[in-house]
Amino acid sequence: MPGALAFLRHHLPALRGRGPAGVRVWSRLACGLLLLGSQASIAATEIAATRIWPGPEYTRVTIESKAPVGHSFFTIAQPHRFVVDLEEVDFDDALAALPYQVSADDPLVAGIRIGRFKPGVIRLVLDLKAEVNPQVFTLKPIGDYGYRLVLDVYPAEPVDPILALLKRQEVDPAAASSATPTPSKPEVSVVRLITVAIDAGHGGEDPGALGRRGTREKDITLSISRKLKALIDKEPNMRAVMTRDGDYFVPLGRRVEIARKVQADLFVSVHADAFVKPHARGSSVFALSERGATSIHANWLAKKENEADLIGGVNIDVEDATLKQVLLDLSQTATINDSLKIGRTVLESIGGVNTLHKPHVEQAGFAVLKAPDIPSILVETAFLTNPDEERRLRDTKYQQRVAEAIFDGVKKYFAANPPLARSKLAQN
């Protein structure tokens, strides 16, 4: 705009010299230039980054910007497409890079096309592999993120975690055979299958803690969780179900819901600790508390972990009311007592691998531990904010030792405390 104003000032005397007609010309020219400048300033919303996170239950597309982005969307069938119009945004490199981020194995999105639909509107067309039920919402700035427009692409028929588990076992005969219980003693007629829900903390938009060397908590937790799952699946009377098995975000409540749907006997949430002081070190095990945190660190950590939904991004307009009630139900004294028992067994086992941050199981109000009917523990494997422990966490051999320690603790607990029989047998 400074150049336009200089142009007007330079030509104003000549136009005025032409009398009223010249003034009218000048006025129209000024209005036109000001209108163009106004439109240019409106269209200056910068897209800072774009990201795609494919997962088994949904695919998330994130458009991060310096200011909120106006938008509208609709779906089209035959073939299935999801169309999103972005209003007054720059068609910059970040937006242009979005189509190249689509993974060939994305279960829902086949590709993305971007183009200028009309003045002031850029259109995104997501070519789909199936009918979808999309959710679109905006997140306010938090942490290192600016405004985020989130496009969650859900299949029209939601994925059932139990059916997904059975399909994976059909594809992998070894997993299927390992999940089939075989009585270890002749006198036992039926051995109840023990199901462990493994929760790899953070994921997708939520990286979790960051180490000095750039190590992301979400990567460490996923790697250890996969190793733990492999150990559990080798046991003839045990199976493991992961709340996430890739780099995508799962809301805290959904993690609890998955564990309850597969009727888990135990919920283990795997994390890599962080604190404001870099010298903090050691492994920890946490259980839920009904009466507040047992230490300042436990309270700080629970508050930080409970912010995962804000960072990862949850559409609060569609939260399930029943699930809300489950998460608010704190009348679970028996479950917490069981959680403390198994927590002590796991903590003792981990003590053989790493220094313990505290010699006892701590408690705090972790949202992810609030299943009222499943013993639940949260394992902080080590401190990513401690340079020495960050180096150890990056070592796959150390990750394996941690997974083995958790597994040994879980196995010892169930050996001493066999789960009660269910009406549905393990073979079914």
LINKA-V904627 format. One record per run of one state. SS is the DSSP state (alpha for helix, beta for strand, coil for the rest). FROM is the first residue (numbers start at 1). TO is the last residue. If there is no record, write none. Layout:
{{SS	FROM	TO} {SS	FROM	TO}}
This chain:
{{coil	1	1} {alpha	2	16} {coil	17	19} {alpha	20	42} {coil	43	44} {beta	45	45} {coil	46	46} {beta	47	54} {coil	55	57} {beta	58	65} {coil	66	69} {beta	70	76} {coil	77	80} {beta	81	87} {coil	88	88} {beta	89	89} {coil	90	92} {alpha	93	96} {coil	97	97} {alpha	98	101} {coil	102	108} {beta	109	118} {coil	119	120} {beta	121	128} {coil	129	131} {beta	132	139} {coil	140	141} {beta	142	142} {coil	143	144} {beta	145	145} {coil	146	146} {beta	147	155} {coil	156	160} {alpha	161	171} {coil	172	172} {alpha	173	178} {coil	179	193} {beta	194	200} {coil	201	202} {beta	203	203} {coil	204	205} {beta	206	206} {coil	207	209} {beta	210	210} {coil	211	215} {beta	216	216} {alpha	217	234} {coil	235	237} {beta	238	242} {coil	243	251} {alpha	252	261} {coil	262	265} {beta	266	273} {coil	274	282} {beta	283	288} {coil	289	295} {alpha	296	306} {coil	307	307} {alpha	308	312} {coil	313	315} {alpha	316	318} {coil	319	320} {alpha	321	328} {coil	329	332} {alpha	333	350} {coil	351	355} {beta	356	356} {coil	357	361} {beta	362	364} {coil	365	366} {alpha	367	369} {coil	370	374} {beta	375	383} {coil	384	386} {alpha	387	393} {coil	394	395} {alpha	396	416} {coil	417	428}}
